[in-house]
């Protein structure tokens, strides 16, 4: 049994407060009150704040490793690298590639999840591609794009042990309505993304079961006064969760502020969309067999196309606050909102009795001091 004693803590619905938090192995057992004498007290430096563990539902790679490497070792490198930025749980995000490569990535996820592993906990897969639009492919190889295909989805899902938790879909694609309805009925979050859909088509997807927008503003139709497109649907449809790459590069500061101000509380989700170069410094990297140049905190293909990010989750939270977000809202965007979007808020995303003992501890400059998963320290910098 371990505890934080009189710790400055963020509790959803309460705000900042001083709390004793006791966790018995992997579950929070006491949210406040008397601490058992047998509990090990985890000391914290002045100014430290205890937050729920960050969750990244959209990350391709980190530390020189990538989901599409198709190896449990690469997933282990990612998990340990993500822990350094306070991320406690993540979805291994694939990209548009050959069926064989996606299957290999799925099998690696199944193997890694069965073995456990150190670092951030792997929740499953975010299948970003191949069911996207070639007109909005971004850094995704167009030659492997496919129309939405239930049988192919099931093939991928079977290979990873039924652990696909989110699928990005271009709703204008042939067969998308039926596909979205099927995915939704099977408990998987459907996200509108990499799409040329107009507003009407985007809203039809919502009616079929789509509940999220993939990296809002990026690789989708923007706002025009005669058709407000997918970005307009993201801003005006209160039911949609909206992902945001808050690196001030993929999305400008005014656009970040616009999204924050327009979404109901609880519907904005911070992601990193990071690729293997995160944490590796400037230089040459790779994404889906394509050369990526990392310079000035930007990852771009040789033609200048943005190729994911090198953003860290603690930086994303800080950036959103600098764009005008309240501290509590920004934390929720990296924790509880993500858990709700993935239908796992019963276990993750907030500090409460009975939930997993997942914590991110930051200093007053948003540096990560401790990352704790299931009551176990997976990163320490204090």
N, C-alpha and C positions, 0 to 999 in steps of 0.2 A: 504494500500500500504506500502511495506517495501523495504529496500534497503541495500546493502553493499556499503559503500562509500570509494573510492580509495583503493579497496581491491586487494591484490595479488591473481590473478585468473589464472586458467588454461583454455585456450580455444583451442579446437581441431582445428588444422590447423594454429594456431597463436603461441601457446606456452604460457609461463608465461608472464603475463602483469599486469598492474594496471588498474582496471576497476571499474566503478560505475555500479552496477547491480540492477535494479529495478524490483520488481515482484508484480503484482496486483493480490492478492489472490493466485491462483494456477498456474499462467502463467507468464513467464518472459516477461515484457513489454518494457524494455529498457536495451540494452546491454552495453551502455556507453553514456556519455553525461550529460546533466543537469538533476539534480534530483528534482522532484517536492517537494515543501516546505512541503506538507502534508505527505510525506513519513516518516515512522519510520525507523531510522537508526539503524542497528544492529551492535553494536561495536564488534570488534575483537581484541584479544591480538596481540602483536608484533610477527611476524613470522608465523601467521596463513595464510593458503592458501585455497582458495575456489575452490572446484572441483565439477564436475557433481556428482550426487548421485550414489553411487555404486549399481550395480544390480547383484544378485546371482541367476543364472539359475539352480543351482543344490545344494540344501540344504534340508536335511531330518528332521533336528530338531535342537533345541537349548534351553537352559534354563530349561532343564528337560522335555521338550515337544517334540512330534514327530508328523509328518504328519499322520502316521499310527494309531495314537490314535483315529482318526476319530471324532474329536471334534473341534468346533469353538473356544473353550477356549484354547486348545493347540495351535492352529494357532495364537491366540492373544498373547500367551506367546512367541512364536517364533518371531512374528513380533516386539515385544517390545525389545527382546533380540538382534535381528539382528540390530536394530537401533543404539545400543551402539557401533557397529563396523563400522558405516557409511553406512550400507546397507539400501537403500531407497526403493528398489523393489526386489521381489524374486518370484521364482517359487516353490511351495510346491511340493517336490519331493517324490514320492511314492517308494515302493520297492516291490519285488516279494512276494506276499502274496496270501491268498485265494481270490476268486472273491468277496466274501462277505466283506472282510476287505478293499479291494481296493474300492469297491462301497461306503462303509461307509466313507472312506477318501475323496472320490469325493464329496459326499453329504455335508460333513463338509466344503469343499472349497466353494461350491455353497452358503451355508448359510453365511459363513464368508464374502464372496465377496459382497453379497447383503446387509449385515449389515454395511459394511465399516470397522471400527476397527482402533485402534491406532497403532503406530509403523510403521514399514516398510509396504509398500503397496503390497498386494498379486496380482500378475499378472495372476495366473492360475496354472496349473499342469505340471510338468515334469514327465511323466510316465516312470519310470526306472524299467522295469519288468512289466509283467511276460514274455515278448517276448525276452528272452535271452537264452544263451547257458549254459547247465548244467556244461560243462567242464570249463567254465569261470564264474561261479556263484559268486565267491568271498564270501562275507558275506550274499548273498541272499539265502534264503531257497530253495533248489532244488526241493522239492516236489510240489511246486506251479508253476514251470516254464511251460509255454505254447508256442506252435507254434504261430507265428503271425496270428491273427484272427481279421478280419475287424469287424465282428458282435460284438465281445467282446470289441474291441476298442470303437465302437459306443455306447455300453452299458455304459462304463465308462464315455465317453464324455457327454452323455446325463445326467448322474447323477450329473456331475459337472457344468451343464448349458452351455456346449460347450466350456469349458475353458481349455482343454488340449492344451498346446502350444508347447510341445516337447515330442517325444517318442524315447526311446532308443531301438534299435533292433539289434539282432544278424543276419546278412545278410545271413549266411549259412543255416538258418532254412528253413524248407519246407514252401513254400508260401510267402517267404520274399519279393521277387521281386514285386509281385502284391500288397502286403501290403504297401511297401515303396512308390510305385507309387500313391496309393490311399491316403495315409497320406499326401504326398507332394501336391497333387492336391487340398486337402482340407485346405491348408494353414498352416499345422503343420510342425514344424522343425523335421526332422528325423536325429537321431544321431546313429552312429555305435558304439556299445559297448557291453561289457560282451560277447565276441565273440571269436571263434576259427577260424574265416575266414582267408583264405590266401589273398595275395595281390590282385589277380585277382577277387576274390569274393567281396572284399571290393570295388574295382573300379566298379564292376558291380552295386553294391548298389548306388554308386555315380551317375552312369548313369541313375538309376531308380529314383533318387531324393534325396538321402541322402546328407546332406550338413554339417554334424558335426561329431565329434568323441568324445565320452563320456570319461571323465577322461583319457586322452591320456597316454599311456604306461601301465595303470592299467587294469587288467582283459581283456586282448586282446593279440593277437599274436605279438611277438616282431620281431626284425630285424635279419634275417639270410641272408647270402650272396647269397643264392639260392632262397630265398623267403622272401621279406622284410615285409610281413605280414601287419596287420592293422596299426601298429606303423609306418611302412615305408610309407604306403599310407598317413597317417597323415602328415608326414614330406615332402613328395614329391608332393602331390596334392594341388596346390595353392588354389583351390576353397573350400577346406574343412576348416571350423572353428574347432579349436582344444581346448577342455577344458583342463585345467591344475590345479591340486591340488598342489599349490605352498607352501607346508609346509615343504619341504626338507626331508620328511619322505616317503610319497607315491612315490615321484620322487626325485632322487638324484640331487644335484646341477649341476653336469655336464650334466645330461639329461635335466634339466630345461633350461640350457644354449643352448643345442643342439636344442631344440624345438624353443626357441626364435629366434635363429640365422637363422633357416631354414624357418620359416613361413613368408609370406609376411606381411607387416604392415597391421594391421586390422583383422587378422585371428586367433589370440591367445585370448582365453577367460579364465579369472581366475574364478575359482569356489572354494567353500569351501568343498562341499560334507560332511558337518558337520552333526553329529547326536545329539541326545538329551543331551549328556553329555557336549556339548560346554557351557562354562561359569559356569560349576558346580564343577570344581576342580577334583582332583584325586579320584578314588574309583571305585565302581561297578555301571555299568549302564546296559542298555538293548537296543537291536536292533532286531526287528522282532521276539520277543520271545526268543532271544539268549542272554546269559550273555556276557557283554562287560566289559573289565578291562581297565580303563584309568590310565595311568602312564607315566610320562616323556613326556607329550603332545602327547601321542599316544593312540589310541583307538583300542583294539584288542579283538577278540574272545578268548575263553579259549584255543583254539588250536594254537593261535598266528596269525591267519588271520587278516589283517587290516580290521577294521569295520567302514569305514567312517573316519572322522577326527573331531578335535575340533578346527580347524583353523578359524581365524577371517579374514574378507576381508581386513581390513587395514593392517594386518600382511602379507597377501598374496601379496599385492602391494609392501610392503617393501621388502619381500623376493625376488621378481622378480627383483627388482632394484639391490639388493645385488648380484644377479646372472649375472649382466651385462646389464640389460635392461635400456634404457633411461627412465627418469621420465615420459615424455609424453606418451611413449608407454605403460608403466605399468599402468598408469591411464586409458588409452583407453581400456586396457584389462579387466578392471573391470567396464567399463561404456559403451562407444560407441560400442565397438566390440560385447558386449553382446546384446545390443539393435538391432544391425544389424542382428545378428544370429536369433533373435526372431521376426524380421520384425516389430519392434516398434520404430525405430530410428527417425520417424517423430515426436515423442512426447518425447522420453527419450534419455539419454545417453550423452548429451552435453549441454553446456550453450549457448543458442541462443534465440533470440527474438521469441516468439510464442511457445516455448517448455515449458514443465512443470517445475515449480519452485522447482526442486529437487537438493539439494546441500549436499555435504559432506565437512566439514571444518576440516582440520588437522593442527596440529602444526608441527614443524620441525623434530619431532621424530616419526611422523606418528600416534600420539595419536589423537583420535577423540574428537574434541571440540564441534561441532554442527552437527546434522543431521536434514535436513529440507526436508519435503515431501509436495508437493503441497503448498509451501509457509508457511507451519506451522512447527514450531520446534517440533520434536518428540524425540530429545535427546539433552541434553546440559551438557557440562562439562567444562565450562569456566566462 
